[in-house]
Amino acid sequence: MKDKNHIKMEDISKFPLERSLKHNDWEDVSYPELKEQYLKDISEEKLKCFLRVVRYGSPFKLGRYFYRIKTSN
C-alpha cells in the first residue's frame, strides 16, 4: 500500500490479526475485513500510524477495538 506521495506504507496484510474490546479476550479478524470496515475511512496519517504501531508489535485502538498481530502462544 502506498500513500498519496507514492511512499510505501507498512504492510500487515500477511499477518494473522486479532482484536479486543479491553485487552483480555482477543478474537481473530481478517485483514480484508479490517480494511473494508475501518481502514478505508480513516485519514492517511492515522492509517500510517496504525500500520506502523501494529506492525511493530503494539496494540492500536481504532474505533471500539484494539487491534494487534496475533501472538503465537
Secondary structure, DSSP 4 states (H G I P E B T S, - for coil): -B-TT-PBPP--TTS-EEEESSSSS-EEE-HHHHHHHTGGGS-HHHHHHHHHHHHTT--EEETTEEEEEPP--
